[in-house]
Amino acid sequence: MASPPLAVSSRPRGGTRQAIIEADVRRLIARELHDRVAQTLTGMLVDVEVFKTEPVGWDDVLEQLNTIQDSTRLVLNSLRQLLHDLRGEETLGDSFVDGVGELVTRFEERTRISARLKVLPGWPETLTPPASLNLYRIIEEALANVRMHSGANAVSITLLARSDNELSVMVVDDGRGVETDEARRLGLGTVGMKERAVLLGGVLQIESRVGDGTTVRGTFPRDLLTRRLPFDPDSSSSKEIHS
């Protein structure tokens, strides 16, 4: 027997505060399901459709089945992690840079798109758990868009301190680019990235031109991401990770 769907009422109960809390929970669940589950499933469908058009042998079939198996396992793990997070337990924590490095490595192995992570001087050694999680999901979604829509050969992810008070995350690809028409309705993934930026007190911008790649840039107040001492340019050295 199937489990009943998770019910989150759209009717305000207990006044405006309750309605706001319920709306926040609905947005949270929608973002997490999209970022953790829907993107992976969409990628699986794209891979299968491409595979169906190619002349293949039995070894190719086995390789594709292994890929589908790995993706299915990733979806299950993502659902388990979502349940873990909804219980209020922390994730990533102080391992944000390591987590992004692993994400970049997996991305390159799966897509064969050259991917590079650069951590420039001034990027803090530790972030608050909410900052770690939301920045990670922004980067994850930006990479998913690179994979599915850009036709890029290379992508770079840069973590940098823009000033004593400001941190920035940039994802830049060399793909086909798109026309950024403000009148066009945004996709759920883009909406989710922008909402996550707002949750961290920041702003997310997407710059792109046809034939000239795409840049996703998030800018955030340092104190809301760290609650720690201001930027000391001599306290950290530049790192660059090639997958």
N, C-alpha and C positions, 0 to 999 in steps of 0.2 A: 504493500500500500504506500503510495507516494506521500511524502511529508507535506503538510499544508504550507502554502506560501507565507513568507514573512510579511506580516501585515503592519503597515505604518499608516495610520489614519490621516487623511487629508483634512479632516474636520477639526478646527481648533477645540481643544478641551482644556478647561481651566484657565482660559484667558489668553492674552496675546503672547505671554512668555512661553506657554506650552506650545502654541502654534509655531513659534520661532524655533523651538527645540526640535519639534517634529520635522519641520522643513529642513533644518540643518542635517538631521539624521538621514532623511531621504536623499539629500544631495551627496552626503558622504557615501552612502551605500551605492548610489548610481556611479559616482566617480571610481570607487574601488572595484566594482564589478566590471566597469568598462576597461580600466587600466590593467587589471590583473587577469581577467577572464576573456572578455570579448575580443581584445586585441590578439590574444594568442589563438583563439578559435578562428578569427578572421584570417590570420596568417596561415593556419593549417589549411583552410579552404583554398586560399590563393595558391599554396604549394601544390595541392592536389590537382587543381585546375591546370596549372602549368605542366605538371607531370603527365597528365592525360594527353597532352598535345605532343609529347616527345617520344621518339622511337626508343624503346628500352628493352633490356634483357632482364633475366631473372635476378641478377645481382643488383640491378637498379631498383627493382621492385622491393627486394629485401632492405636496401638502404632507405627507401622512402618509408617503408613500414616502421623501421627503427626511428626515423624522424617523427612520424606520427605518434609512435609510442612515447617518445621523449616529450613531445608537446602535450600529450594527454596527461602525462605525469606532472608536467609544469602547471597545467590548469588545476589539477587536484591539489597540488601543493599551495597554489595561490588561493584556492577556496579555503583551505585549512588555515592559511596565514590570515585571511580576511576575518575568519571567525575568531582567531587569536587576537587580532587587533580590536575587533568590536567588543571584546571583553575588557579592553582597556590596558592590555599588556604592551610594554614597549618593544619596539623593533629598531634595528640598525644601530641606534645609540651613537656611541663614539666611533663606530666603524664605517662612517658614511663614505669616506674616500675609498676604502677597501671595497665596500659594497658596489659603488659606481664602477670601480675598476673591473670587478667581476662581471658586472652588467655589460660593460664595453667589450670585454673578451668574448662573452657568449654571443653578443651581437655580431662581432666580426666572424666568428666561427660559423654561425648560422647563415649569414647573408653573403659572405665573401666581400663585403664592403669594408675598405680599409678604415679602421676606427682608432682614434688617438685621444687619450685623456691627458690634459695638462692641468696641473695644480700649481698656480703661480704664487709667488711670495705674498704673505699676508693672509692667505686663506686660513681660517682658524682650525686648530687641531681637533676641536670637538664642537658639535652642534647640539642643540636641544633635540630630544627625540621627535617632537612634531616637525621641527625644521628638517631633520634628516629624512623622515618618511616622505614629506611633501616634495622636497627637492628631488629626491630619488624618483618619485612618480612623475614629476615634470620631465626629467631627463629620459625616463623610460618611454613616456608617451611620444616625446620628440623623436626618439630613435625609431619607434614603431612607424611614425609617419615617414621618416627617411626610407625605411625598408619598403613600405607599401606604395608610396606615391612619388618619390623623388627621382628615381633612376640614377642615383648618385654613385660615384666611384669611391668617394671618401667622405668622412665626416669627422669633425673634431668637437670635443667637449672640453670646455675651459672653465675652471673655477678660479675666480680672482677677486681681489679686494680693489674696488674702484677708488676708495678713499678710506680715511679713518673710520667713517661711519657707514659705509655702503659696501655690500658684497654683490657679486654678479655671477650668474651661470649662463654660459653661452653654448648653444649647439648649432654648428655651422656645417652645411653640406654643399657639395659642388654639383648638385642635381639640376634638373630642368627648370626648377623654379615655378612660381605660379603668380597670377595676378592677384594682389591683395585688395579686393574690393570690400570696403567697409559695409556696403549694403547687403553683401552676400551673407546668408545665414551660416553661422559657425557650426562645425561638427561638434559632437559630444566630447571628443577627445580634446579639442582646442578649448572648449568651454571649461572642461575639467582642469586643464593646465592653468587657465586664467584664474579660476576659483581658488586653486591651491596657492597661487602667488598672492592673492588677496588675503588668504588666511594667514600668510606670513608677513603681512603688512607691506607687500611689494607690488610690483607691476610686471606683467609679461607682455612683450612685444614680439610680433612676427614680421620680419622684413623679407621680401622676396620679389624678384623680377623674373619674367620668363627668360630662360637661358642663362640665368646668373645665380642659381642656387637659392637657398633659404637660410635665414638666421633666426633662431629662437633665442631671445635674450630676456632673462629674468633679473630684476634689480631689487635688492632687499635691504632694509635697515639692519646693520650688523647686530645691534643690541637685541633685536627680536629673534635673531637666529642663534645667538650665543649666550646672552646675559653675562658676558665676560668682559675682560679688559679690552680697550681699543687696540687697533692695528699697530703693531710694531714691525716695521719693514725688515729689521734685522733678526726677528725671532723665527723666521721660517724661510725655507729655501724652495726654489722652484722644482717641481717634479714633472716628469713627462713619462707617460705610460704608453708604449706601443703594444697593441694587442698582437 
